[in-house]
Amino acid sequence: MQIISLLFNFSVPRTHPCRYSARLAYTVPPISPTPLLTDPPSPCRSAAGCTKTKTFPALYPRSWTVYEEPDPALKIVCRQISSVIPHNYKESSYPFIQIINTASKDFTLLFTWVNSIGGQSEFTGHHFNSKIKRPDGVHGVLLHHKTANEQSLLTFAIAAEKTEYVHISECPVFVIAGSHKGISAKDMWHEVK
C-alpha cells in the first residue's frame, strides 16, 4: 500500500491469509504514477486501497463518516465536531479529532501528516516534529510551525493514551525518497504492520 499523507490507513489482521486494509478517505486521493512504497498486490482490497462503501452525514456542529470497510464484519465511525464558539473564533477553532474504540478487536491505525507549507520538499517553512511521552501514558508527535522570523507560533499534537490494550509507536519523521539518513517510509510501514 502506498503511504499518502494527510489521511488514516486502517488495517485489520486475520488468521487466514487475507489482511483487510484500507485508506479512510472520503474521496480517492491522487496516487503518483511511481509509488513511493507499496505492498505486494492483495486480493483483499481494491487496487487503490481506498474504501468504497462510506457515508458522510452531518448536523452542524457535528459530522461523521461511516466506513463499511475494510473488514466486512467491522464498521468504522469517524466523528468530527466544529469547535467554533461564537465570538471566540481564535481559541475555539483549533482542529481536533477523537477516536473511541467501542469493540475489542486488534487493528492498526496509521495517520500520516505533512508538516510543511508546501513547496518542493517537506522542509519548506522550517517546521519540525518531536516526540512526546507524558508520565500519564499519553504518547504522540508534536508538529511545530515557525513564523517567517523563526519564532515558534503554533504546535499541533497527534497523540493517544497508552494502555494495557493500546500500543503506540511514534515516528516524527521518515524519508519518503532520496538517500537521506533516517527511517524510510518502508521501515516505518513495516513497523506498524
PERAJO-V587444 format. One record per pair of residues at least 12 apart in sequence whose C-alpha atoms are under 8 Angstrom apart, sorted by the first residue. I is the first residue (numbers start at 0). GAP is how many residues later the second one is. D is the distance in Angstrom with one decimal. If there is no record, write none. Layout:
<<I;GAP;D> <I;GAP;D>>
//
This chain:
<<0;36;6.6> <0;37;4.3> <0;38;4.9> <0;39;7.9> <0;48;6.9> <1;33;6.0> <1;34;6.2> <1;35;4.7> <1;36;4.7> <1;37;7.5> <2;33;7.2> <2;34;6.2> <2;35;7.7> <2;109;7.8> <2;182;7.5> <3;27;8.0> <3;108;7.0> <4;106;7.8> <4;107;4.7> <4;108;4.9> <4;109;6.0> <5;105;7.1> <5;106;5.3> <5;107;4.6> <5;108;6.7> <6;16;7.2> <6;17;6.7> <6;18;6.6> <6;104;5.8> <6;105;5.9> <6;106;7.3> <7;15;5.9> <7;16;5.3> <7;17;7.4> <7;101;6.6> <7;102;5.5> <7;103;4.5> <7;104;6.7> <8;12;7.4> <8;13;5.9> <8;14;4.5> <8;15;6.0> <8;99;8.0> <8;100;5.8> <8;101;5.0> <8;102;6.3> <9;12;5.5> <9;13;6.2> <9;14;6.9> <9;60;7.6> <9;97;7.2> <9;98;5.7> <9;99;4.7> <9;100;6.4> <10;59;7.5> <10;96;5.6> <10;97;5.0> <10;98;6.6> <10;182;7.9> <11;58;7.7> <11;59;7.0> <11;94;6.6> <11;95;4.6> <11;96;6.5> <12;93;7.0> <12;94;6.5> <17;24;7.8> <17;25;7.7> <17;26;5.9> <18;25;6.8> <19;24;6.0> <19;25;6.7> <19;50;5.4> <19;51;5.7> <20;23;7.9> <20;24;6.7> <20;28;7.2> <20;49;5.4> <20;50;7.7> <21;23;7.1> <21;27;5.1> <21;28;5.2> <21;29;5.7> <21;47;7.3> <21;48;5.5> <22;26;6.0> <22;27;4.6> <22;28;6.2> <23;26;6.5> <23;27;6.2> <23;43;7.5> <24;25;6.6> <24;26;6.9> <25;25;7.8> <25;28;7.3> <25;39;8.0> <27;20;7.7> <27;22;6.2> <35;140;6.6> <35;141;7.1> <36;148;6.9> <36;149;6.1> <44;25;7.5> <50;16;7.1> <50;17;7.9> <50;18;6.0> <50;19;6.7> <51;17;7.5> <52;14;6.1> <52;15;5.4> <52;16;6.5> <53;12;5.3> <53;13;4.5> <53;14;6.0> <53;15;8.0> <54;12;6.9> <59;22;7.6> <60;20;5.6> <60;21;5.1> <60;22;7.5> <61;17;7.5> <61;18;5.9> <61;19;4.4> <61;20;6.3> <62;16;6.0> <62;17;5.3> <62;18;6.2> <63;13;6.7> <63;14;5.4> <63;15;4.2> <63;16;5.7> <64;12;5.7> <64;13;5.2> <64;14;6.5> <65;12;6.5> <77;21;7.1> <78;18;7.4> <78;19;7.4> <78;20;7.8> <79;16;7.8> <79;17;6.1> <79;18;7.7> <80;16;7.8> <81;13;7.7> <82;12;7.4> <107;84;7.0> <107;85;7.2> <109;82;7.5> <114;12;6.3> <114;13;7.1> <114;14;7.8> <114;28;6.6> <114;30;7.8> <124;20;7.9> <124;21;7.0> <124;23;7.9> <125;19;7.6> <125;20;6.6> <125;24;8.0> <126;16;7.4> <126;17;5.7> <126;18;4.8> <126;19;5.8> <127;15;6.2> <127;16;5.4> <127;17;6.9> <128;12;6.6> <128;13;5.5> <128;14;4.6> <128;15;5.8> <128;43;5.4> <128;44;7.0> <129;12;5.2> <129;13;6.8> <129;14;8.0> <129;42;5.7> <130;39;6.8> <130;40;7.6> <130;41;6.2> <135;25;8.0> <136;24;5.4> <136;25;5.1> <136;26;7.2> <137;21;6.5> <137;22;5.5> <137;23;4.2> <137;24;6.0> <138;20;5.5> <138;21;5.7> <138;22;6.2> <138;23;6.8> <138;29;6.9> <138;30;8.0> <138;31;7.5> <139;17;7.0> <139;18;5.4> <139;19;3.9> <139;20;6.3> <139;28;8.0> <139;29;7.9> <139;30;5.9> <140;16;5.8> <140;17;5.4> <140;18;6.4> <140;29;6.5> <140;30;7.4> <140;31;5.9> <141;13;6.4> <141;14;5.8> <141;15;4.6> <141;16;6.6> <141;30;7.8> <142;12;5.4> <142;13;5.0> <142;14;6.1> <143;12;6.6> <168;23;7.8> <170;17;7.5> <173;14;7.2>>
//
